[in-house]
């Protein structure tokens, strides 16, 4: 007779542990993405500082305005290429982090869903007579919620793919425009 409250107590504990695992997993994925972004920005800033120093020395050493403008034009193409590479790297970090985030969330939510369904099945074995309709309604609700989550996940993946595609297209358009504007060596 006391099996059902104990089962709910165990289920509540398991649910809390599962939610904590989801939170921990997602937090770890978010920090990994931020760490990659910080590394990218530090590398880009360091390289930019070094290149700016070299470029400034070259420009200051120019003997006449024609040489000055020639040096300026020659530096435009590598700068544009570096900006494009930075954009692609940034997109790769964002896309990879989003994929890892989604994968971690899906795994944890699927496990939680499995545990809830298992609990409902276990409780339904010990349920008093006449509760069959309520249990069927609960199972149907869980099934609908699961289907809704799957649709949400599918839509979120499609949106992320669309954003990645648009970002890549923008970077490619920038690359094409930069190639047209900068002089060839």
Number of C-alpha atoms within 10 A of each C-alpha: 7 6 11 15 11 11 15 15 12 13 18 13 12 15 18 13 13 17 15 13 15 19 15 13 16 19 13 14 20 15 12 15 20 15 13 16 16 12 12 16 14 12 12 15 12 12 13 14 12 11 14 12 12 12 15 11 11 14 18 10 11 14 9 9 10 10 14 16 13 13 15 15 16 15 15 15 20 12 15 18 15 14 16 20 14 16 18 17 15 17 18 14 19 18 17 14 19 18 16 18 18 17 13 19 18 16 12 20 17 14 14 20 17 12 16 18 16 13 17 20 14 14 17 17 10 11 15 9 7 8 11 13 9 11 16 13 12 14 16 12 12 16 14 12 13 15 12 12 15 14 12 12 15 12 12 14 15 12 12 16 14 12 14 17 13 12 16 17 12 14 19 15 13 17 18 11 12 17 15 11 13 16 13 9 6
